[in-house]
Amino acid sequence: MSAAAKLERRTFSEVRTAGRRLEGYAATFTGEADLGAFRERIAPGAFRNALSGDILALLDHDAGKVLGRTRSGTLRLSEDSRGLMFSLDLPETQAGRDVLQLAERGDLGGMSFGFTIPEGGDSWQGQTRTLRSVNLKEISVVSAWPAYEGTEIALRALQLGAEAARRRRVLVMAEAALWA
């Protein structure tokens, strides 16, 4: 299974601006996400080991729209008792200007994060999964709306091949129906 096939994403909706800086939480430890077939929660400390790598800040999970990264210092991440906190210096690019304008108007959908799970990084109790350790790959500004309220799924790649593609199409069609 390729790394891209295992990438999972979650969404949260707390963002604020401070000049050209975007700040908030990309994930929190409170509550559970209802993912349909199961529930999920994030344990405190889940991001602790992931923060030392080079993590990207993207617009809508699009690797062609990089807003910052930890390696350059334009993205700063930390884990506190509430969750995964971020501070992002927005670039003077079209994507950066768009994000700033949308954030100032209160039009952003929220934040999301993409991750994989290392061996032993999750545990199950019945139909509830607890993320105890994640390999954080990116955080994303979600310009539209999150798929769910709070820290919940925006796009999930649990299965390979046609089933994963079918689910993505269903999400896109459901989103389009909201605009119709």
Contacts in CASP RR format, 6 or more apart in sequence:
PFRMAT RR
TARGET T0000
AUTHOR 0000-0000-0000
METHOD contacts of the structure
MODEL  1
MSAAAKLERRTFSEVRTAGRRLEGYAATFTGEADLGAFRERIAPGAFRNA
LSGDILALLDHDAGKVLGRTRSGTLRLSEDSRGLMFSLDLPETQAGRDVL
QLAERGDLGGMSFGFTIPEGGDSWQGQTRTLRSVNLKEISVVSAWPAYEG
TEIALRALQLGAEAARRRRVLVMAEAALWA
1 160 0 8 1.000
3 116 0 8 1.000
4 157 0 8 1.000
5 157 0 8 1.000
5 160 0 8 1.000
5 164 0 8 1.000
6 116 0 8 1.000
6 117 0 8 1.000
6 157 0 8 1.000
7 114 0 8 1.000
7 115 0 8 1.000
7 116 0 8 1.000
7 137 0 8 1.000
7 157 0 8 1.000
8 114 0 8 1.000
8 115 0 8 1.000
8 116 0 8 1.000
8 117 0 8 1.000
8 153 0 8 1.000
8 156 0 8 1.000
8 157 0 8 1.000
8 158 0 8 1.000
9 61 0 8 1.000
9 112 0 8 1.000
9 113 0 8 1.000
9 114 0 8 1.000
9 115 0 8 1.000
9 140 0 8 1.000
9 153 0 8 1.000
9 154 0 8 1.000
9 155 0 8 1.000
9 156 0 8 1.000
10 27 0 8 1.000
10 33 0 8 1.000
10 42 0 8 1.000
10 112 0 8 1.000
10 113 0 8 1.000
10 114 0 8 1.000
10 115 0 8 1.000
10 151 0 8 1.000
10 152 0 8 1.000
10 153 0 8 1.000
10 154 0 8 1.000
11 110 0 8 1.000
11 111 0 8 1.000
11 112 0 8 1.000
11 142 0 8 1.000
11 146 0 8 1.000
11 147 0 8 1.000
11 148 0 8 1.000
11 150 0 8 1.000
11 151 0 8 1.000
11 152 0 8 1.000
11 153 0 8 1.000
11 154 0 8 1.000
12 25 0 8 1.000
12 26 0 8 1.000
12 27 0 8 1.000
12 28 0 8 1.000
12 110 0 8 1.000
12 111 0 8 1.000
12 112 0 8 1.000
12 146 0 8 1.000
12 150 0 8 1.000
12 151 0 8 1.000
13 109 0 8 1.000
13 110 0 8 1.000
13 111 0 8 1.000
13 146 0 8 1.000
13 149 0 8 1.000
13 150 0 8 1.000
14 24 0 8 1.000
14 25 0 8 1.000
14 28 0 8 1.000
14 110 0 8 1.000
14 111 0 8 1.000
15 22 0 8 1.000
15 23 0 8 1.000
15 24 0 8 1.000
15 103 0 8 1.000
15 108 0 8 1.000
15 110 0 8 1.000
15 111 0 8 1.000
15 141 0 8 1.000
16 22 0 8 1.000
16 23 0 8 1.000
16 24 0 8 1.000
16 103 0 8 1.000
17 23 0 8 1.000
17 100 0 8 1.000
17 103 0 8 1.000
17 104 0 8 1.000
20 89 0 8 1.000
20 90 0 8 1.000
20 100 0 8 1.000
21 87 0 8 1.000
21 88 0 8 1.000
21 89 0 8 1.000
21 90 0 8 1.000
22 86 0 8 1.000
22 87 0 8 1.000
22 88 0 8 1.000
22 90 0 8 1.000
22 99 0 8 1.000
22 100 0 8 1.000
22 103 0 8 1.000
22 141 0 8 1.000
23 85 0 8 1.000
23 86 0 8 1.000
23 87 0 8 1.000
23 88 0 8 1.000
24 85 0 8 1.000
24 86 0 8 1.000
24 87 0 8 1.000
24 111 0 8 1.000
25 82 0 8 1.000
25 83 0 8 1.000
25 84 0 8 1.000
25 85 0 8 1.000
25 86 0 8 1.000
25 111 0 8 1.000
26 77 0 8 1.000
26 84 0 8 1.000
26 85 0 8 1.000
26 86 0 8 1.000
26 111 0 8 1.000
26 112 0 8 1.000
26 113 0 8 1.000
26 139 0 8 1.000
27 42 0 8 1.000
27 47 0 8 1.000
27 83 0 8 1.000
27 84 0 8 1.000
27 111 0 8 1.000
27 113 0 8 1.000
27 151 0 8 1.000
28 42 0 8 1.000
28 82 0 8 1.000
28 83 0 8 1.000
28 84 0 8 1.000
28 150 0 8 1.000
28 151 0 8 1.000
29 41 0 8 1.000
29 42 0 8 1.000
29 43 0 8 1.000
29 44 0 8 1.000
29 46 0 8 1.000
29 81 0 8 1.000
29 82 0 8 1.000
29 83 0 8 1.000
30 82 0 8 1.000
30 151 0 8 1.000
31 41 0 8 1.000
31 151 0 8 1.000
32 39 0 8 1.000
32 40 0 8 1.000
32 41 0 8 1.000
32 128 0 8 1.000
33 39 0 8 1.000
33 40 0 8 1.000
33 41 0 8 1.000
33 148 0 8 1.000
33 150 0 8 1.000
33 151 0 8 1.000
33 152 0 8 1.000
33 153 0 8 1.000
34 148 0 8 1.000
34 152 0 8 1.000
35 152 0 8 1.000
35 153 0 8 1.000
35 156 0 8 1.000
37 127 0 8 1.000
38 127 0 8 1.000
38 128 0 8 1.000
38 129 0 8 1.000
39 127 0 8 1.000
39 128 0 8 1.000
39 129 0 8 1.000
40 128 0 8 1.000
40 129 0 8 1.000
40 130 0 8 1.000
40 131 0 8 1.000
41 128 0 8 1.000
41 129 0 8 1.000
41 130 0 8 1.000
41 131 0 8 1.000
42 83 0 8 1.000
42 130 0 8 1.000
42 131 0 8 1.000
42 151 0 8 1.000
43 130 0 8 1.000
43 131 0 8 1.000
43 132 0 8 1.000
44 79 0 8 1.000
44 81 0 8 1.000
44 83 0 8 1.000
45 79 0 8 1.000
45 132 0 8 1.000
45 133 0 8 1.000
46 79 0 8 1.000
46 131 0 8 1.000
46 132 0 8 1.000
46 133 0 8 1.000
46 134 0 8 1.000
47 77 0 8 1.000
47 79 0 8 1.000
47 83 0 8 1.000
47 84 0 8 1.000
47 134 0 8 1.000
47 136 0 8 1.000
48 79 0 8 1.000
48 133 0 8 1.000
49 133 0 8 1.000
50 115 0 8 1.000
50 133 0 8 1.000
50 134 0 8 1.000
50 135 0 8 1.000
50 136 0 8 1.000
51 70 0 8 1.000
51 77 0 8 1.000
51 78 0 8 1.000
51 79 0 8 1.000
51 136 0 8 1.000
53 70 0 8 1.000
53 71 0 8 1.000
54 69 0 8 1.000
54 70 0 8 1.000
54 71 0 8 1.000
55 69 0 8 1.000
55 70 0 8 1.000
55 75 0 8 1.000
55 77 0 8 1.000
55 136 0 8 1.000
55 137 0 8 1.000
55 138 0 8 1.000
55 139 0 8 1.000
56 63 0 8 1.000
56 66 0 8 1.000
56 68 0 8 1.000
56 69 0 8 1.000
56 75 0 8 1.000
56 137 0 8 1.000
56 138 0 8 1.000
56 139 0 8 1.000
57 66 0 8 1.000
57 67 0 8 1.000
57 68 0 8 1.000
57 69 0 8 1.000
57 74 0 8 1.000
57 75 0 8 1.000
57 86 0 8 1.000
57 88 0 8 1.000
57 138 0 8 1.000
57 139 0 8 1.000
57 140 0 8 1.000
57 141 0 8 1.000
58 64 0 8 1.000
58 65 0 8 1.000
58 66 0 8 1.000
58 67 0 8 1.000
58 138 0 8 1.000
58 139 0 8 1.000
58 140 0 8 1.000
58 141 0 8 1.000
59 65 0 8 1.000
59 67 0 8 1.000
59 95 0 8 1.000
59 96 0 8 1.000
59 98 0 8 1.000
59 99 0 8 1.000
59 140 0 8 1.000
59 141 0 8 1.000
59 143 0 8 1.000
60 140 0 8 1.000
60 141 0 8 1.000
60 142 0 8 1.000
60 143 0 8 1.000
60 144 0 8 1.000
61 112 0 8 1.000
61 114 0 8 1.000
61 138 0 8 1.000
61 140 0 8 1.000
61 154 0 8 1.000
61 155 0 8 1.000
65 95 0 8 1.000
67 74 0 8 1.000
67 75 0 8 1.000
67 88 0 8 1.000
67 90 0 8 1.000
67 91 0 8 1.000
67 95 0 8 1.000
67 96 0 8 1.000
67 99 0 8 1.000
67 141 0 8 1.000
68 74 0 8 1.000
68 75 0 8 1.000
68 88 0 8 1.000
68 89 0 8 1.000
68 91 0 8 1.000
69 75 0 8 1.000
70 76 0 8 1.000
70 77 0 8 1.000
73 89 0 8 1.000
74 88 0 8 1.000
74 89 0 8 1.000
74 91 0 8 1.000
75 86 0 8 1.000
75 87 0 8 1.000
75 88 0 8 1.000
75 89 0 8 1.000
75 139 0 8 1.000
76 86 0 8 1.000
76 87 0 8 1.000
76 88 0 8 1.000
77 84 0 8 1.000
77 85 0 8 1.000
77 86 0 8 1.000
77 136 0 8 1.000
77 139 0 8 1.000
78 84 0 8 1.000
78 85 0 8 1.000
79 85 0 8 1.000
84 113 0 8 1.000
84 136 0 8 1.000
84 139 0 8 1.000
86 111 0 8 1.000
86 139 0 8 1.000
88 141 0 8 1.000
90 96 0 8 1.000
90 97 0 8 1.000
90 99 0 8 1.000
90 100 0 8 1.000
98 143 0 8 1.000
99 108 0 8 1.000
99 141 0 8 1.000
99 143 0 8 1.000
102 108 0 8 1.000
102 143 0 8 1.000
103 141 0 8 1.000
108 141 0 8 1.000
108 142 0 8 1.000
108 143 0 8 1.000
109 142 0 8 1.000
109 143 0 8 1.000
109 144 0 8 1.000
109 145 0 8 1.000
109 146 0 8 1.000
110 141 0 8 1.000
110 142 0 8 1.000
110 146 0 8 1.000
111 139 0 8 1.000
111 140 0 8 1.000
111 141 0 8 1.000
111 142 0 8 1.000
112 139 0 8 1.000
112 140 0 8 1.000
112 142 0 8 1.000
112 146 0 8 1.000
112 154 0 8 1.000
113 136 0 8 1.000
113 138 0 8 1.000
113 139 0 8 1.000
113 140 0 8 1.000
114 136 0 8 1.000
114 137 0 8 1.000
114 138 0 8 1.000
114 139 0 8 1.000
114 140 0 8 1.000
115 134 0 8 1.000
115 135 0 8 1.000
115 136 0 8 1.000
115 137 0 8 1.000
116 134 0 8 1.000
116 135 0 8 1.000
116 137 0 8 1.000
117 131 0 8 1.000
117 133 0 8 1.000
117 134 0 8 1.000
117 135 0 8 1.000
118 133 0 8 1.000
118 134 0 8 1.000
118 135 0 8 1.000
120 132 0 8 1.000
120 133 0 8 1.000
121 131 0 8 1.000
121 132 0 8 1.000
121 133 0 8 1.000
121 134 0 8 1.000
122 129 0 8 1.000
122 130 0 8 1.000
122 131 0 8 1.000
122 132 0 8 1.000
122 133 0 8 1.000
123 129 0 8 1.000
123 130 0 8 1.000
123 132 0 8 1.000
124 130 0 8 1.000
142 154 0 8 1.000
144 175 0 8 1.000
145 175 0 8 1.000
146 152 0 8 1.000
146 154 0 8 1.000
147 153 0 8 1.000
147 154 0 8 1.000
147 155 0 8 1.000
147 171 0 8 1.000
148 154 0 8 1.000
155 168 0 8 1.000
155 171 0 8 1.000
156 167 0 8 1.000
157 164 0 8 1.000
158 164 0 8 1.000
159 167 0 8 1.000
END
